[in-house]
Amino acid sequence: MTYHSKTRLLFLTCYLIISSAANAEWSIGGDFSTYYTDDVALFSATRRFSLEQDPTQPMVDEPEQGSDFVYEPHAYTKWLTENQLGAFQVAVDAGVYIFQQNSAYTHGFFQIEVGQALTEQTKLEFFYDYIPDQFIGSKALVSNQHAHTEHEEVKEKLDSHVWSLHLEHELTEHFMLRGLARYGIRNYDEPFAYRDIQFFTVGSHLEWVISPDIEFLVGYHYERGYTDQAKTERYNDDIGYINHYASAELIFHLMPKLKMKVGVDFEHNDFTSPHTPDIHFNGSENVYQGELELLYELTHTMMLKAGWQHGKRKFNYESYWVDNNNAWIGAEFHF
């Protein structure tokens, strides 16, 4: 996007906000959840493995780092109004994963959402997600100039920035189609800055209200991740990829105040490293995941929840599968 295009977009956004400020409505809310995970290294990747979040998390080289309890306080504020085009909203939310024993994995996450109705059936949404200073484990740094030298493992951290654009359209009373495009960058701290990657995603989601008691969501994403191959050659460590991700979720309204979510996810990564000594050369990864969550509306402002999640992942250059189980209880508040 050019400078002039960005300027016009900024002025349009400001105009829409200012012209409708008098009719604005505010809402706030949040939640608090307590998790048990049997793998602290994979917890974040497993929790964000969904259509609505960031399924292609940074690669975890050293999973199976032990169990822990994780606490997630999360809060949001939303501003909703009407303008000449229709409903307009701005939302900001923030949260943090706090690891009880493995504090190095503790990190925050932030999101800004701007949504504008274009017609009664069509809505445009923009999201910006930011995850700073995320620790994903320790890794030995070995260059091809010193391939036979042992190096001390170094902490691997990065910042993630993801920009998403969603276009939603109600096809009928029971069907809603969403198209999305994403662009993201993951900037690694030294000495792993050579792993910096940018990615592009396109995808589509379909929501279907099968009956008053059953809802269905299905979606597919195609994503391509690019590295600087001139930089990765020195270390024979290129994490560029082609990603295919598919997900399906059913929501059952079991009782007037009780519902159950059941979801399954699948991801396949083909690594695009051109360096033949690289372990990722001709490499691939498969990820399978299932999730079950119960939600009970205690009051009109409070929801109780409990769930369990199981994921399995395997690289084709490894002989074993790695599992991750997460269980949680929590409460959501909306005012």
Phi, psi and omega in degrees: 000132182284167179300316181295323178294318178297320180296316179297319179296319179296315179296321179297316179298314179298320180298315181297322180291309185295320185292343184238014186298328186295334185256019187287147173236139181250147171217150179226162179184185180175185175203166175220126181231148174242127183244152163243127177236144177264005176207102183295331182290327184261354186305308183298316180297321180289318181294326183268007183277077182204165180297327187272355182238227187235083187294335180264073179289166177303146180296134177257112183280330185234079176285192179057055181256019174098170185262166180188166168262140182233136180245136183233093166278141185211138181219154178215159170224142185226138180240118185237135180208183177237142173227192185295337180271332184143205182294138179225135180218150173232132179227144176229129174223157183210148179205178180208141169264118181250115181269128187294312183256326184258072189295340179299333181277352179297132179202155178261168177211144188223149178215140171241132180235134173234123182234139180223124173286133178261323173217183178295335182254351189234138182221140177247131181229141176239135180233141169234123180244137182225124176236103183268150167053047181273122177271127181242006177131183178249147184215141176283134180261114182228121177267161181288350175279341181226050188295337184254014179257131179280136180239146177292142179291141184241144178294134181254116180230157180202164171247137178244134175234127181226126176249129183231144176234123181243137173238114182253139178218127176280110180289315176215186178299333186249353183236134175229130180249134179234129171252145182220154172222139180228150168225135181214159174225145174236112182257117182271145173289157172296147008267018183257021181297338178296344179275359180311137185219145171238148185220155179232136183229139167231147181193175178213146177232146175232124175253133184228120173273097185292318178203174177301341184252355185223129175237149184226135177229130177222148182200163179217139175235140168245132183221145177233126179250130185243137173243173172269100187293337176293327179280322183287340182298324182299328185253359184047050185213085182246121184255020174300151188204163165242127188239137171238125183228132179226146183211151176216143182217137175243137175242121180250124175272095187285323180217169181307327182244007183234129175225159182231133175253133177232123183226150174228145182223148175219140178221139175231127178246130168251120181279145188248020180300131178268001186266112185299329177285350183288135178297337180277352181298125186057025180271160177208167180215139173241139179229129175238144181208145174227152184212143176224129180221137175251136179231129181237125180277097182290314173220180180288350178245357186222132179236131175263147182214153176208143183201172178215146185218137178227129178233148176228136179215150183205132169274147181289345178265009174240154187265001186223156175271149175247128181256154172217128177241134176230133175233147184208158168225152181187182179217142176247144180233136179222130182230000000 
